[in-house]
Amino acid sequence: MLATLSPDESRVLGTLVEKAQTTPAQYPLSLNALVNGVNQKSNRWPVVTIGEEAALRSLDTLRAKGFVREVSLAGSRVEKFRHVAREKLEVSTAELVILAELLLRGPQTLGELRGRASRMHPLDSLEATEALLAGLRSREDPLVRELAPMPGSRAPRWVQLLSPTLHALDAPAAPDRDDSHSGHDDGTRIDALAALEARVHVLEESLEALRRSLGS
């Protein structure tokens, strides 16, 4: 059975996965870059602030749990960190980015997940994303589970199980944020585009549900 992650560990691991996919030229991450990534305002819910000491504690415990490694790069004066979550969890890259998105932003619908996680790795369709979630749910130690729709919605949501109490399950959906002019994060332009894509996919999902209800 996999070890449960703390809130800080979850955000640190999710950030390492995200940056490995979206800014590979700047990966592995230094401690300073990791803290900035954890504390960024875009693609995070809730937005948090942690310091270097808390980040280091989380890195130490994640290493002990087999999720993170420290690396020394030629020409670099500082230690850097990378995740080994794909190997630890025995998942594909597509499955990993779905888990990272759920760690970083909490429970989401199929359309939201496909739109937002696609900024890290292509997810070809809603059907393909749903199949990935079904695989993660059907494992001996499930990594996700399905939640009932929020009031006023027909779309079920999905939540990760690496840190089951990380997000309130009855909280409003994570908002889309556009901080592309804040200078806070190198990937914010990509993040803003992903937010727009997520809205489009939510609309597509709603239209598909409507077509099904009409029997067309």
Secondary structure by P-SEA (a helix, b strand, c coil): cbbbbcaaaaaaaaaaaaaaccccccccccaaaaaaaaaccccccccccccaaaaaaaaaaaaaaccbbbbbcccccbbbbbbcccccccccaaaaaaaaaaaacccccaaaaaaaaccccccccaaaaaaaaaaaaacccccbbbbcccccccbbbbbbcccccccccccccbbbbbccccccccaaaaaaaaaaaaaaaaaaaaaaaaaaaacc
